[in-house]
Amino acid sequence: MRSARVDAPWGTLALDLQVATRMGERLKGWMGRRGIGARDALLIRPCSSVHTFFMAQPIDVVFLDAHDVVLAVHPAVPPRRVRAHWRAAATLELCAGRGAQLRIVPGLALDIVNRGEEP
């Protein structure tokens, strides 16, 4: 996985973002992880559905379109659930409650910047 940052119109979001684009990374996601910190974030691309099987705690699930505009936010999805969005191109997973703290709402345009591409 590679690191990236997330920019919103008001500035960079306080997240430690990992990007999963390879099949194995996308399939594993956060399964089996014991804890998810407040700054932890996982972007899965491409991805239009996620599950929380084999997860120990709830997560916020944010679906993004092909231009990284927020389509939907599912807060505090508990373990053993499935969420999907037919128009989603990517999914951002966050610690439960973090989406609201960061003011992530449908219609918000995010900018995902790969760490290797920063000026």
Residue frames relative to the residue before (quaternion, step in Angstrom):
aa qw qx qy qz dx dy dz
M 1.0000 0.0000 0.0000 0.0000 0.00 0.00 0.00
R 0.2683 -0.7517 0.5789 0.1667 3.52 -1.18 0.56
S 0.4772 -0.6625 0.5031 0.2833 3.53 -1.27 0.44
A 0.0092 0.7736 -0.6336 0.0091 3.54 -1.23 0.55
R 0.3067 -0.7146 0.5800 0.2426 3.55 -1.31 0.03
V 0.3152 -0.7351 0.5735 0.1773 3.55 -1.25 0.49
D 0.1133 -0.7837 0.6096 0.0367 3.55 -0.75 1.12
A 0.1633 -0.7380 0.6493 0.0843 3.54 -1.12 0.86
P 0.7100 -0.4520 0.2979 0.4503 3.63 -1.18 0.21
W 0.7339 0.4172 -0.2366 0.4809 3.64 1.08 -0.61
G 0.7723 -0.3019 0.1726 0.5316 3.62 1.24 0.02
T 0.6880 -0.4619 0.3650 0.4243 3.53 -1.36 -0.07
L 0.3902 -0.7174 0.5305 0.2270 3.57 -0.92 0.95
A 0.4680 -0.6848 0.4922 0.2641 3.58 -1.03 0.85
L 0.3522 0.7179 -0.5114 0.3147 3.54 0.26 1.33
D 0.2722 -0.6883 0.6403 0.2054 3.54 -1.26 0.55
L 0.0609 -0.8617 0.5033 -0.0215 3.54 0.21 1.35
Q 0.1084 -0.7350 0.6672 0.0535 3.51 -1.07 0.96
V 0.2312 -0.7819 0.5692 0.1059 3.57 -0.99 0.89
A 0.1439 -0.7842 0.6020 0.0449 3.56 -0.78 1.11
T 0.0407 0.8134 -0.5767 0.0644 3.58 -0.51 1.19
R 0.6298 0.5186 -0.3405 0.4675 3.60 1.17 -0.44
M 0.6611 -0.5489 0.3429 0.3795 3.56 -1.09 0.75
G 0.6898 0.4852 -0.2922 0.4509 3.61 0.78 -0.95
E 0.6464 0.5133 -0.3096 0.4721 3.58 1.01 -0.84
R 0.6670 0.5075 -0.2968 0.4577 3.55 0.95 -0.92
L 0.6630 0.5071 -0.3075 0.4568 3.59 0.97 -0.83
K 0.6985 0.4670 -0.2772 0.4661 3.59 0.94 -0.86
G 0.0260 -0.8295 0.5560 0.0458 3.59 0.84 -0.91
W 0.7484 -0.3375 0.2845 0.4951 3.56 -0.81 -1.05
M 0.2937 0.7760 -0.5150 0.2153 3.62 1.20 0.30
G 0.8348 0.2255 -0.1776 0.4699 3.53 -1.04 0.86
R 0.5062 0.6471 -0.4280 0.3765 3.58 1.24 -0.10
R 0.4421 -0.7324 0.4580 0.2416 3.59 -0.82 0.99
G 0.8226 0.0041 0.0247 0.5681 3.58 0.97 -0.74
I 0.1919 -0.7459 0.6278 0.1131 3.52 -1.22 0.61
G 0.3307 -0.7721 0.5153 0.1705 3.56 -0.63 1.16
A 0.6836 -0.5068 0.3465 0.3948 3.55 -1.27 0.43
R 0.7272 0.4158 -0.2465 0.4874 3.62 1.05 -0.66
D 0.5177 0.6603 -0.4132 0.3539 3.61 1.23 -0.28
A 0.0767 0.7710 -0.6283 0.0698 3.54 -1.07 0.84
L 0.1144 -0.7772 0.6169 0.0483 3.55 -1.14 0.72
L 0.1374 -0.7623 0.6293 0.0634 3.56 -0.83 1.06
I 0.1051 -0.7844 0.6106 0.0291 3.57 -0.74 1.09
R 0.0953 0.8012 -0.5758 0.1322 3.55 -0.63 1.20
P 0.5388 -0.3002 -0.7714 0.1566 1.67 -1.43 2.04
C 0.1042 0.7893 -0.5972 0.0977 3.56 -1.17 0.63
S 0.0305 -0.8079 0.5885 -0.0007 3.58 -0.79 1.02
S 0.7747 0.1665 -0.1471 0.5920 3.59 1.28 0.08
V 0.0825 -0.7817 0.6172 0.0351 3.54 -1.18 0.67
H 0.1869 -0.7392 0.6282 0.1550 3.52 -1.33 0.32
T 0.3009 -0.7470 0.5624 0.1877 3.54 -1.25 0.42
F 0.2590 0.7511 -0.5514 0.2544 3.57 1.09 0.70
F 0.8286 0.1899 -0.1725 0.4977 3.58 -1.13 0.71
M 0.5355 0.5734 -0.4338 0.4430 3.59 1.14 0.60
A 0.4320 -0.7409 0.4682 0.2127 3.55 -1.04 0.81
Q 0.8062 0.1645 -0.0751 0.5633 3.59 1.16 -0.39
P 0.5948 -0.5688 0.4144 0.3884 3.61 -1.19 0.38
I 0.1441 -0.7724 0.6123 0.0878 3.56 -1.26 0.48
D 0.4324 -0.6149 0.5758 0.3215 3.53 -1.34 0.29
V 0.1441 -0.7759 0.6111 0.0610 3.57 -0.96 0.92
V 0.0654 -0.7945 0.6034 -0.0182 3.56 -0.73 1.16
F 0.1923 -0.7820 0.5844 0.0997 3.58 -0.68 1.10
L 0.1474 -0.7942 0.5886 0.0317 3.56 -0.95 1.02
D 0.4169 -0.6761 0.5362 0.2856 3.57 -1.14 0.58
A 0.7566 -0.3974 0.2688 0.4441 3.60 -1.29 -0.08
H 0.7077 0.4058 -0.2484 0.5223 3.61 1.24 -0.36
D 0.5064 -0.6847 0.3799 0.3611 3.59 1.32 0.34
V 0.3807 0.6584 -0.5304 0.3746 3.55 1.02 0.89
V 0.4851 -0.6851 0.4657 0.2800 3.58 -0.87 0.99
L 0.2376 -0.7761 0.5749 0.1039 3.56 -0.80 1.11
A 0.7920 -0.1032 0.1258 0.5884 3.57 0.94 -0.92
V 0.1727 -0.7476 0.6324 0.1062 3.53 -1.26 0.59
H 0.0926 -0.7708 0.6297 0.0263 3.57 -0.83 1.06
P 0.1865 -0.8283 0.5187 0.1002 3.60 -0.15 1.24
A 0.8830 0.0602 -0.0416 0.4637 3.52 -1.26 0.68
V 0.1099 0.7921 -0.5847 0.1362 3.58 0.72 1.08
P 0.3423 -0.7750 0.4908 0.2032 3.62 -0.53 1.13
P 0.6740 -0.4649 0.3675 0.4410 3.59 -1.27 0.22
R 0.8245 0.2566 -0.2183 0.4546 3.54 -1.32 0.59
R 0.5535 0.5683 -0.4142 0.4463 3.58 0.99 0.87
V 0.2554 -0.7280 0.6137 0.1677 3.55 -1.34 0.33
R 0.0207 -0.7655 0.6430 0.0128 3.56 -1.09 0.78
A 0.0083 0.7996 -0.5989 0.0424 3.58 -1.05 0.80
H 0.0540 -0.7495 0.6569 0.0615 3.52 -1.32 0.41
W 0.4369 -0.7551 0.4273 0.2373 3.56 -0.49 1.20
R 0.7153 0.4298 -0.2671 0.4819 3.65 1.10 -0.48
A 0.4921 0.7017 -0.4152 0.3051 3.60 1.24 -0.18
A 0.2307 -0.7463 0.6114 0.1263 3.52 -1.17 0.80
A 0.7894 0.0729 -0.0175 0.6092 3.58 1.23 -0.49
T 0.2113 -0.7559 0.6069 0.1249 3.52 -1.31 0.43
L 0.1905 -0.7544 0.6220 0.0874 3.53 -0.99 0.96
E 0.1211 -0.7898 0.5995 0.0466 3.57 -0.74 1.09
L 0.0521 -0.8032 0.5922 -0.0380 3.54 -0.92 1.04
C 0.6300 -0.4702 0.4456 0.4283 3.55 -1.32 0.22
A 0.5845 -0.6014 0.4069 0.3621 3.61 -0.96 0.82
G 0.7929 0.2800 -0.2428 0.4836 3.55 -0.90 1.02
R 0.5632 0.6410 -0.3755 0.3620 3.57 1.21 -0.44
G 0.5897 0.5852 -0.3721 0.4139 3.61 1.03 -0.66
A 0.6742 0.4764 -0.2883 0.4851 3.59 0.93 -0.88
Q 0.6304 0.5409 -0.3328 0.4463 3.59 0.98 -0.81
L 0.7333 0.4129 -0.2182 0.4941 3.57 1.03 -0.84
R 0.4244 -0.7320 0.4298 0.3151 3.59 1.35 0.04
I 0.2972 0.7400 -0.5354 0.2783 3.57 1.00 0.89
V 0.0906 0.7926 -0.5873 0.1365 3.56 -0.58 1.24
P 0.6405 -0.5065 0.3884 0.4271 3.61 -1.18 0.39
G 0.7525 0.3504 -0.2964 0.4723 3.54 -1.02 0.94
L 0.5498 0.6139 -0.3962 0.4047 3.60 1.24 -0.33
A 0.2710 -0.7537 0.5792 0.1516 3.58 -0.86 0.99
L 0.1310 -0.7866 0.6018 0.0429 3.56 -0.71 1.13
D 0.2178 -0.7356 0.6219 0.1572 3.55 -1.27 0.41
I 0.1633 -0.7820 0.5981 0.0642 3.57 -0.53 1.21
V 0.0746 -0.8153 0.5740 -0.0140 3.57 -0.52 1.23
N 0.3719 -0.7225 0.5413 0.2160 3.57 -0.66 1.13
R 0.5620 -0.6307 0.4169 0.3356 3.59 -0.93 0.88
G 0.6728 0.5060 -0.3008 0.4482 3.61 1.01 -0.68
E 0.6943 0.4767 -0.2672 0.4683 3.59 1.23 -0.35
E 0.4498 0.6991 -0.4600 0.3120 3.60 1.24 0.03
P 0.5379 -0.6328 0.4427 0.3381 3.59 -1.08 0.67
